[in-house]
Amino acid sequence: MNVETLKLFLDIAALKSISKAAHKSHITQSALSQQVKSWETLLGAELLQRSNKGAQLTEAGQIAQKYAVQICKLYDDMLMEMKHLEHGPHQLSIYAIPEVCNYALPCTLYEMKKHFPEFLITLNEGFTSEIEKHILLEEGNIGFISGPSTNPELSSCKVFSDKVMLVTSSSALRPDTIALSELPRFPLIWSAQLSCVQRALNAMEGKPLLNILYNLDSIEAVKLAAVKGHGAAFLPYMSIKKELYSKQLRIIHIDNFQVYNEIHMIKKQHRRCDKETRQLIRYIEKRLVDTVC
């Protein structure tokens, strides 16, 4: 029995067919059947129930599948770490929601590079649900999302929070302070990215029915529309500091209503990585709040 046999067995379990697994790996069905039979003999248990409808895992096969996944993962991790030794710089891939990617992390990356110059660091933008998928598939080492993850395969910890404010063009004739019940009077440019605003509104008794002009995917597009006076908008403070300072935008305070975008860092549970990568991730966890832009 070798790792390749385990991978072939996992293909059979996933495809529920010896012939399809053989076709995928470009070997004959009889050769694959012989490998599985040899492994069954070695283990002293039948792993597959074969029929005209395909191949189904037996109870013993389900146990074998569980451990085969772990063994193959450990083997691939070993090869990856050895490859890193041979091929130069370590790599760290980060996924982050747009406001964190564009406004918070660039300064952190600068500090990271000073302390870990041997690392090749990539920063990728995405929405929370997309980021979770990338981390689960191990396409990224860490991710930054809005709110905690509910996926049990991911560890999630809050790293900082950013206030979300209702803003409008400085040239617009709007009051400086309003009651929440007055919010429907204001045409809004909305972004589904800021789910924290919707969650906060949903938690309020008698939540107002919003007057949404249109919905934009991009925080930058929402901000530009607000600066142009097209409507009011909820935007993260980190994304509008410059526009507030230059008085292109101004804040409309809402009595007894505050929203914070809680930024959480996520990692895949039990993912193996080399010592240097673990050190860099720990550095990010400890230093992020002090280094964000």
C-alpha positions in Angstrom: 0.0 0.0 0.0 1.3 3.5 -0.9 0.0 7.0 -1.0 -1.1 6.8 -4.6 -3.3 3.8 -3.8 -4.9 5.9 -1.1 -5.6 8.7 -3.5 -7.1 6.3 -6.0 -9.3 4.8 -3.3 -10.5 8.4 -2.4 -11.3 9.0 -6.1 -13.4 5.8 -6.1 -15.2 7.0 -2.9 -15.9 10.4 -4.4 -17.0 9.2 -7.8 -18.7 6.0 -6.5 -17.3 4.2 -9.5 -14.1 2.2 -10.1 -14.3 2.7 -13.8 -14.6 6.5 -13.5 -11.7 6.7 -11.0 -9.6 4.5 -13.4 -10.5 6.8 -16.3 -9.6 9.9 -14.3 -6.1 8.5 -13.4 -5.5 7.0 -16.9 -5.1 3.4 -15.7 -7.1 0.3 -16.6 -10.1 -0.7 -14.4 -8.7 -4.1 -13.8 -5.4 -2.6 -12.5 -7.2 -0.3 -10.2 -9.5 -3.2 -8.9 -6.4 -5.2 -8.2 -4.8 -2.4 -6.2 -8.0 -2.1 -4.1 -8.2 -5.9 -3.6 -4.6 -6.0 -2.4 -5.3 -3.2 0.1 -8.4 -5.0 1.3 -6.4 -8.2 1.8 -3.7 -6.2 3.7 -6.3 -4.7 6.0 -8.4 -7.8 6.3 -11.6 -6.0 5.5 -13.9 -5.3 2.5 -13.8 -1.6 1.7 -16.2 -1.4 -1.2 -19.5 -3.0 -2.2 -19.4 -3.5 -5.9 -22.5 -3.6 -8.1 -23.8 -2.7 -11.5 -24.7 0.7 -10.0 -21.1 1.4 -9.0 -19.1 1.1 -5.8 -20.3 2.1 -2.3 -18.2 2.3 0.8 -18.7 -0.3 3.5 -18.5 0.6 7.1 -14.8 -0.4 7.1 -14.4 1.6 3.9 -15.8 4.7 5.6 -13.2 4.4 8.3 -10.5 3.9 5.7 -11.7 6.9 3.8 -11.5 9.1 7.0 -7.8 8.2 7.7 -6.8 8.1 4.0 -7.8 11.8 3.7 -5.6 12.7 6.7 -2.7 10.6 5.5 -2.8 12.1 2.0 -3.1 15.6 3.5 0.0 15.0 5.7 1.9 13.7 2.7 1.1 16.7 0.5 2.0 19.0 3.4 5.4 17.3 3.7 6.0 17.7 0.0 5.0 21.4 0.2 7.4 22.2 3.0 10.2 20.4 1.3 9.4 22.3 -1.9 9.7 25.6 0.0 13.2 24.6 1.1 14.2 24.1 -2.5 12.5 27.0 -4.2 13.4 30.1 -2.4 11.0 32.5 -0.6 8.2 31.6 1.7 4.8 32.7 0.6 1.8 34.1 2.5 -1.5 34.6 0.8 -4.1 36.9 2.5 -7.7 37.4 1.5 -9.6 40.5 2.9 -12.9 42.3 2.4 -12.5 45.5 0.3 -12.4 48.1 3.1 -9.7 46.1 4.9 -7.8 45.2 1.8 -7.7 48.8 0.5 -7.5 50.9 3.6 -6.2 48.9 6.6 -3.7 46.3 5.4 -1.2 48.2 3.1 0.6 49.7 6.1 0.6 46.4 7.9 2.2 44.7 4.8 4.9 47.3 4.8 5.7 46.5 8.5 5.5 42.8 7.8 8.0 43.0 5.0 10.5 44.8 7.2 10.4 42.1 9.8 10.0 39.1 7.4 11.8 40.2 4.2 12.1 36.6 2.9 8.4 36.3 2.5 6.5 36.8 -0.8 3.2 38.3 0.4 0.0 38.5 -1.7 -3.1 40.4 -0.8 -6.4 39.5 -2.5 -9.8 41.2 -2.3 -13.1 39.4 -1.9 -16.4 39.3 -0.1 -16.8 37.4 3.2 -18.4 34.3 1.8 -15.8 34.1 -1.0 -12.9 34.5 1.5 -14.2 31.7 3.7 -14.2 29.4 0.6 -10.6 30.4 -0.3 -9.3 29.7 3.2 -11.2 26.3 3.4 -9.6 25.3 0.1 -6.2 26.4 1.4 -5.8 28.9 -1.4 -5.0 31.5 1.3 -3.3 31.3 4.6 -5.5 33.8 6.5 -8.5 36.0 5.8 -10.2 39.1 7.1 -14.0 39.1 7.1 -16.8 41.1 8.6 -18.1 39.5 11.7 -17.2 36.0 13.1 -17.3 33.0 10.9 -19.8 30.3 11.8 -18.0 27.6 9.9 -16.7 25.0 12.4 -13.7 24.3 10.1 -12.5 27.8 10.6 -11.0 29.5 13.6 -12.1 33.1 14.0 -10.9 35.9 16.2 -11.7 39.6 16.3 -8.7 41.8 15.5 -10.2 45.3 15.4 -13.4 47.2 14.7 -14.2 50.2 12.5 -17.1 52.6 13.0 -19.5 52.8 10.1 -21.0 56.3 9.6 -23.8 57.9 7.7 -22.3 60.5 5.5 -23.4 63.0 2.8 -21.8 65.5 0.5 -20.7 68.6 2.4 -22.7 70.7 -0.1 -25.9 68.9 0.6 -28.5 70.6 2.8 -28.8 67.9 5.5 -29.1 68.2 9.3 -26.1 67.2 11.4 -28.2 64.9 13.7 -31.3 62.9 13.0 -33.5 60.4 14.8 -33.4 56.8 13.4 -37.1 57.2 12.5 -36.1 60.0 10.1 -33.7 57.9 8.1 -36.3 56.9 5.4 -36.4 60.6 4.4 -32.9 60.3 3.0 -32.2 58.7 -0.3 -29.4 56.2 0.3 -26.7 54.7 -1.9 -26.4 51.2 -0.5 -23.7 48.5 -0.5 -24.4 44.9 0.4 -20.8 44.7 1.5 -21.7 46.5 4.7 -23.9 43.7 6.1 -23.1 45.0 9.6 -25.4 48.0 9.0 -28.3 45.7 8.0 -27.7 43.5 11.0 -27.8 46.6 13.3 -31.0 47.8 11.7 -32.6 44.4 12.0 -31.8 44.4 15.7 -33.8 47.6 16.3 -37.4 47.6 17.3 -39.5 49.2 14.6 -36.7 49.3 12.1 -37.2 52.0 9.4 -38.0 51.1 5.8 -35.0 52.5 3.9 -35.2 54.7 0.8 -32.5 53.0 -1.2 -31.8 54.6 -4.6 -29.5 51.8 -5.8 -27.1 49.2 -4.6 -23.4 49.2 -5.6 -20.8 46.4 -5.0 -17.9 48.7 -4.6 -17.2 50.8 -1.5 -15.3 53.3 -3.7 -18.3 53.7 -6.0 -20.6 54.3 -3.1 -18.2 56.9 -1.7 -17.8 58.7 -5.1 -21.6 58.8 -5.4 -21.9 60.4 -2.0 -19.2 62.9 -2.7 -21.1 63.9 -5.9 -24.2 64.5 -3.8 -26.3 61.7 -5.3 -27.4 60.6 -1.8 -26.3 59.7 1.7 -24.4 56.5 2.4 -23.2 54.3 5.2 -19.4 54.0 4.9 -16.6 52.7 7.1 -14.6 55.4 8.8 -11.3 54.0 7.5 -12.5 54.6 3.9 -13.6 58.2 4.4 -10.9 59.8 6.6 -9.4 61.7 3.7 -12.8 63.0 2.4 -13.9 64.1 5.9 -10.6 65.9 6.4 -10.9 67.7 3.0 -14.6 68.4 3.7 -15.9 66.6 0.7 -18.1 64.6 3.0 -19.6 65.3 6.4 -21.2 63.0 9.0 -24.9 62.8 9.9 -25.2 61.5 13.4 -28.1 59.2 14.3 -29.4 59.4 17.8 -28.9 56.2 19.8 -27.7 54.3 16.8 -24.1 53.3 16.2 -22.7 50.6 13.9 -19.3 49.0 14.1 -17.8 46.7 11.5 -16.2 43.9 13.6 -13.2 42.6 11.6 -12.3 39.0 12.3 -9.2 37.1 11.1 -9.9 33.5 10.0 -7.7 30.5 9.5 -8.4 26.9 8.6 -8.5 24.7 11.7 -5.6 22.3 12.0 -3.9 23.5 8.8 -0.2 22.6 8.8 2.3 25.2 7.9 6.0 25.7 8.4 7.6 27.4 11.4 8.3 30.7 9.6 4.8 31.1 8.4 3.4 30.4 11.9 5.7 33.1 13.2 4.5 35.6 10.6 0.8 34.9 11.3 1.5 35.3 15.1 3.1 38.7 14.3 0.0 39.8 12.4 -2.3 38.8 15.2 -0.2 40.8 17.8 0.7 43.8 15.7 -2.2 44.3 13.4 -4.1 47.0 15.5 -0.9 49.0 15.8 0.0 48.9 12.1 -3.2 49.4 10.2 -3.3 52.6 8.1 
